[in-house]
Amino acid sequence: MTPDQFLAKLKKDGPEPAYLFLGPEAFERERCRRALFDAALPAEAREDGFTRHDLSQIPLAEALDDARSMSLFATQRLLWLSSAEAAVPRARVAAASDEEEGTGSATDVDALSSYLRNPTPETIVVIDCSRYDFEGEDKTKLERVTKYFAAIPSVVEFRPYSPEAARSLAQRLAKEKRLQLGLAELALLLDITSGDAARLSLEIEKLSLYAGTERKVTPEDIGALVADAHSSTIFALVAALGRNDRTRALEILDMLSREGEYMPLALTFLATQFRMALAARAAGLKGAGQIQAHFTKLGARIWPDRARQIEQTVEAFPKAALEKAIGRVFAADRDLRDARPDDRIVMEEMILALTAR
């Protein structure tokens, strides 16, 4: 079930004896965790009624023995069993290293089935796997975890937000905080956070405390508070280079220097942007929608605003210019690795070379 379905069912029917939480998404997991606390444990019972076990440290059967025991201090209990993947037997986990392999056994499965046939009254057990995602290499591992805990009927999936859902969430959170967040600033925030719901919530909270409710949030506010906001300045540099605007490109370089930007990291952003633009041109992609779908299919999850930036780079740079830009970025990166280079001069030389066309 989805987090919203979980919350609706919890409100209507109350908590069930056991849940399996799957997936890495942190914002919805925290929302569900709080709702479960409110439903299962009165405030006065939380200190004695909550127990946390790590299944990489103790066997599942031992944790379930704890769930069966009656506490002298709490009649209502909530047990949170993290690292569920560690309980899956080693033979069932396709792992790349020993640390990814589980140490559980069939005995644990029997113990879980036995417990669920006669669960302890007023005790809720949550078995949590937040390590694996639903796509890519993690998909098979998560399927094995799901199969191993198949005795638990109530499974809640915490999937990453879609771009549209992330935008909607950001708008709702900003409205709740009465934060004046314009569309351009919203797009910048979504791009910087990659639409991660937990980060969006945190950054909007910080912006609300910093900017208040009386004025509009500016890009400078985001740059001052939000980690990785400097990447937007890199995109501005790409745009200036695409327009062959040497003056603006040098102004942006000066801004990056004054902000203490680590130039090799700036070059990494530039190289990534140029390579994606060259790949989009080679694939004959037209428009931001095709670019986003293409790279998402390849496993490089990008957001609509980033796809538009790649589209603009494709339009600004002919194929030969993109290839030249990638070569110049590579040369600049090599020069920065020389003994005691002057980073500013290396970057200026790159900009002069790229705007000489």
Long-range contacts (C-beta under 8 A, 24 or more apart in sequence): 1-154, 1-155, 1-156, 1-157, 2-156, 2-157, 3-28, 3-29, 3-31, 3-32, 3-156, 3-158, 6-32, 6-154, 6-156, 7-31, 7-32, 7-35, 10-35, 10-36, 10-39, 11-35, 11-39, 14-39, 15-39, 15-40, 15-124, 16-124, 16-153, 16-154, 17-116, 17-119, 17-120, 17-123, 17-124, 17-125, 18-115, 18-116, 18-119, 18-124, 18-125, 18-126, 18-127, 18-152, 18-154, 19-124, 19-125, 19-126, 19-127, 19-152, 19-154, 19-155, 19-156, 20-84, 20-126, 20-127, 20-128, 20-129, 20-146, 20-149, 20-152, 20-154, 20-155, 20-156, 21-126, 21-127, 21-128, 21-129, 21-130, 21-156, 21-158, 22-129, 22-132, 22-142, 22-145, 22-146, 22-155, 22-156, 22-157, 22-158, 23-129, 23-130, 23-132, 23-133, 23-134, 23-142, 23-157, 23-158, 23-159, 23-160, 24-130, 24-131, 24-132, 24-133, 24-158, 24-160, 25-158, 25-159, 25-160, 25-161, 25-197, 25-198, 26-130, 26-158, 26-197, 26-198, 27-161, 27-169, 27-196, 27-197, 27-198, 27-200, 27-201, 28-158, 28-197, 29-128, 29-130, 29-158, 30-198, 32-156, 32-158, 36-78, 36-124, 36-126, 37-78, 40-76, 40-78, 40-124, 41-76, 41-77, 41-78, 42-76, 45-74, 45-75, 45-76, 48-73, 48-74, 49-74, 49-76, 49-77, 49-78, 50-77, 50-78, 50-79, 50-80, 51-77, 51-78, 51-79, 51-80, 52-79, 52-80, 52-81, 52-82, 53-79, 53-80, 53-81, 53-82, 54-81, 54-82, 54-83, 54-86, 55-81, 55-82, 55-83, 55-84, 55-86, 55-87, 55-104, 55-127, 56-83, 56-86, 59-87, 59-103, 59-104, 59-105, 59-108, 60-87, 60-104, 60-108, 60-111, 60-112, 61-107, 61-108, 61-111, 64-111, 64-112, 64-115, 64-125, 67-115, 67-119, 67-120, 67-123, 67-125, 68-115, 68-120, 70-120, 75-122, 76-122, 76-123, 77-120, 77-122, 77-123, 77-124, 78-123, 78-124, 78-126, 79-123, 79-124, 79-125, 79-126, 80-126, 80-128, 81-125, 81-126, 81-127, 81-128, 82-128, 82-130, 83-128, 83-129, 83-131, 84-127, 84-128, 84-129, 84-145, 84-149, 85-129, 85-131, 85-132, 85-141, 85-145, 87-127, 87-148, 88-144, 88-145, 88-148, 89-148, 92-144, 92-147, 92-148, 93-141, 93-144, 94-140, 94-141, 94-144, 95-141, 100-141, 104-148, 109-148, 109-151, 112-149, 112-151, 112-152, 113-151, 116-151, 116-152, 127-152, 130-158, 133-160, 134-159, 135-299, 136-299, 160-195, 160-196, 161-195, 161-196, 161-197, 163-190, 163-195, 163-303, 163-304, 166-190, 166-195, 166-196, 166-197, 166-200, 167-195, 169-197, 169-200, 169-201, 170-200, 170-204, 173-200, 173-201, 173-204, 174-204, 177-204, 177-205, 177-208, 177-213, 178-208, 178-213, 179-204, 179-207, 179-208, 179-211, 179-213, 179-217, 180-211, 180-213, 180-215, 180-216, 180-217, 181-207, 181-216, 181-217, 182-216, 182-217, 184-219, 185-216, 185-217, 185-218, 185-219, 185-222, 187-305, 188-219, 188-222, 188-229, 188-232, 188-305, 189-222, 189-226, 190-303, 190-305, 191-231, 191-232, 191-303, 191-305, 191-306, 192-222, 192-226, 192-227, 192-228, 192-229, 192-231, 192-232, 193-226, 194-301, 194-303, 195-303, 230-256, 230-259, 230-261, 230-266, 231-269, 233-259, 233-261, 234-266, 234-269, 234-270, 234-273, 235-269, 235-273, 235-309, 237-266, 237-270, 238-270, 238-273, 238-274, 238-309, 238-313, 239-309, 239-312, 239-313, 239-316, 241-316, 241-325, 241-351, 241-354, 241-355, 242-312, 242-313, 242-315, 242-316, 242-317, 243-316, 244-355, 244-357, 245-355, 246-351, 246-352, 246-355, 249-351, 249-354, 249-355, 250-348, 250-351, 253-344, 253-347, 253-348, 253-351, 257-343, 257-344, 263-336, 263-343, 263-346, 263-347, 264-333, 264-336, 264-337, 266-347, 267-329, 267-332, 267-333, 267-336, 270-325, 270-329, 271-326, 271-329, 271-330, 271-333, 273-309, 273-310, 273-313, 274-313, 274-317, 274-322, 274-325, 274-326, 274-329, 275-326, 276-300, 276-310, 276-313, 277-310, 277-313, 277-314, 277-317, 277-322, 278-319, 278-322, 278-323, 278-326, 280-310, 280-311, 280-314, 281-314, 281-319, 281-322, 282-319, 285-314, 287-311, 321-357, 324-354, 324-357, 325-354, 328-353, 328-354
